[in-house]
Amino acid sequence: MAQANGAPQPVAAPSQLYVFKLVLLGSGSVGKSSLALRFVKNDFKSILPTVGCAFFTKVVDVGTASLKFEIWDTAGQEKYHSVCHLYFRGANAALLVYDITSKDSFCRAQQWLKDLEKEFLPGEVVVMLVGNKTDLGEKREVTFEEGKEFAERQNLLFMETSAKLNHQVTEAFSAIGERVTATQESQGRGVGTVSALLALLFWSSGTQQEVSRRVRAPVSWLWVNDREGWGPRAALGRGVLGWGTPPTPNNRPPAVFTARELLQREERKEGPMPPRGDARLALGRGPAGQAKCCAR
Ligand SMILES: Nc1nc2c(ncn2[C@@H]2O[C@H](COP(=O)(O)OP(=O)(O)OP(=O)(O)O)[C@@H](O)[C@H]2O)c(=O)[nH]1
């Protein structure tokens, strides 16, 4: 609670939470873990080489929205290369990191990009090329222009950073967050009925991002509350396709009902029911019969 004139004032909650998966890719020792550590904990220290994959999260408030970064820091050592693609699944963004003092790591970043292209459709994942360790400028083997030109040719975002000196680290993560959010918002105006039905089928088995990916359309949750007055009956009357309890902390909805099932449960006073004013609707069709996808 914020205090104004001694009276407690409610702090406005961000209206939209964007959760997205970001994978860190690149050769060993280029500074992937150090970038994640700097961004998440504003720390820099000696870190052992990553084994398999490390996981970090960070929530950043941007105006009326919050961005939750789920960061998957993959191991760069060659022996782990063959398993890295397993961590690509459901990713919204990738940071492709090289070390500006190592030409070899720059060439390997180009190889990583080819691996990404095998897994994703063009434009499906936002990629940023990052040249790290700018504090070691005297040992530089890759010029800023080389990095930038390659990024422009491949339509990637580009930045040079130093995890050690905290140079451009937050900026790099923020830029990628903004691009992912903008992409999702620009796509999130509507989905077709078929996509809506598919989304319902997949909803219980994946995160919001995975569902969007599988139906190849953006999917949001509609916040159903008293103000909107959408009880199950009203929802059913409006052609609502499905309803679920709010996603759990790991963003997996624990239960999904069709609107008709929900209505039956309400009439029979059976549980489990989403608490009043605390239910989220998956997808609904408006009165005009046109499919729509709403966010709270
Ligand atoms: N000078 C300098 N050293 C850095 C920077 N970032 C990371 N390092 C150092 O580079 C080494 C490797 O850093 P990591 O963050 O472990 O690299 P990584 O890419 O995660 O390595 P893997 O786990 O093997 O994939 C460590 O000794 C870091 O301290 C930087 O910006 N400048």
The ligand as an SDF file (V2000), in Angstrom:
LIG
                    3D

 32 34  0  0  0  0  0  0  0  0999 V2000
   35.8750   -9.7330  -19.0170 N   0  0  0  0  0  0  0  0  0  0  0  0
   34.6680  -10.2990  -19.0390 C   0  0  0  0  0  0  0  0  0  0  0  0
   34.5070  -11.5680  -18.6810 N   0  0  0  0  0  0  0  0  0  0  0  0
   33.2690  -12.1120  -18.7210 C   0  0  0  0  0  0  0  0  0  0  0  0
   32.1330  -11.3770  -19.1290 C   0  0  0  0  0  0  0  0  0  0  0  0
   31.0680  -12.1950  -19.0670 N   0  0  0  0  0  0  0  0  0  0  0  0
   31.5040  -13.3860  -18.6410 C   0  0  0  0  0  0  0  0  0  0  0  0
   32.8420  -13.3390  -18.4190 N   0  0  0  0  0  0  0  0  0  0  0  0
   33.6880  -14.4120  -17.9540 C   0  0  0  0  0  0  0  0  0  0  0  0
   33.7230  -15.4220  -18.9590 O   0  0  0  0  0  0  0  0  0  0  0  0
   33.7760  -16.7160  -18.3560 C   0  0  0  0  0  0  0  0  0  0  0  0
   32.6190  -17.5580  -18.8530 C   0  0  0  0  0  0  0  0  0  0  0  0
   31.3950  -16.9570  -18.3900 O   0  0  0  0  0  0  0  0  0  0  0  0
   30.0380  -17.7960  -18.2900 P   0  0  0  0  0  0  0  0  0  0  0  0
   28.9880  -16.8150  -17.9340 O   0  0  0  0  0  0  0  0  0  0  0  0
   30.2150  -18.9850  -17.4170 O   0  0  0  0  0  0  0  0  0  0  0  0
   29.9340  -18.2840  -19.7890 O   0  0  0  0  0  0  0  0  0  0  0  0
   28.8380  -19.2760  -20.4290 P   0  0  0  0  0  0  0  0  0  0  0  0
   28.6330  -18.8220  -21.8200 O   0  0  0  0  0  0  0  0  0  0  0  0
   27.6300  -19.3710  -19.5600 O   0  0  0  0  0  0  0  0  0  0  0  0
   29.6450  -20.6410  -20.4250 O   0  0  0  0  0  0  0  0  0  0  0  0
   29.0390  -22.1590  -20.4750 P   0  0  0  0  0  0  0  0  0  0  0  0
   28.3060  -22.3610  -19.1980 O   0  0  0  0  0  0  0  0  0  0  0  0
   30.2490  -23.0360  -20.5980 O   0  0  0  0  0  0  0  0  0  0  0  0
   28.1670  -22.2540  -21.6600 O   0  0  0  0  0  0  0  0  0  0  0  0
   33.7570  -16.4830  -16.8400 C   0  0  0  0  0  0  0  0  0  0  0  0
   35.0750  -16.4920  -16.3750 O   0  0  0  0  0  0  0  0  0  0  0  0
   33.1620  -15.0920  -16.7120 C   0  0  0  0  0  0  0  0  0  0  0  0
   33.6030  -14.4500  -15.5360 O   0  0  0  0  0  0  0  0  0  0  0  0
   32.3210  -10.0070  -19.4980 C   0  0  0  0  0  0  0  0  0  0  0  0
   31.4040   -9.2760  -19.8690 O   0  0  0  0  0  0  0  0  0  0  0  0
   33.6220   -9.5390  -19.4470 N   0  0  0  0  0  0  0  0  0  0  0  0
  1  2  1  0
  2  3  2  0
  2 32  1  0
  3  4  1  0
  4  5  2  0
  4  8  1  0
  5  6  1  0
  5 30  1  0
  6  7  2  0
  7  8  1  0
  8  9  1  0
  9 10  1  0
  9 28  1  0
 10 11  1  0
 11 12  1  0
 11 26  1  0
 12 13  1  0
 13 14  1  0
 14 15  2  0
 14 16  1  0
 14 17  1  0
 17 18  1  0
 18 19  2  0
 18 20  1  0
 18 21  1  0
 21 22  1  0
 22 23  2  0
 22 24  1  0
 22 25  1  0
 26 27  1  0
 26 28  1  0
 28 29  1  0
 30 31  2  0
 30 32  1  0
M  END
$$$$
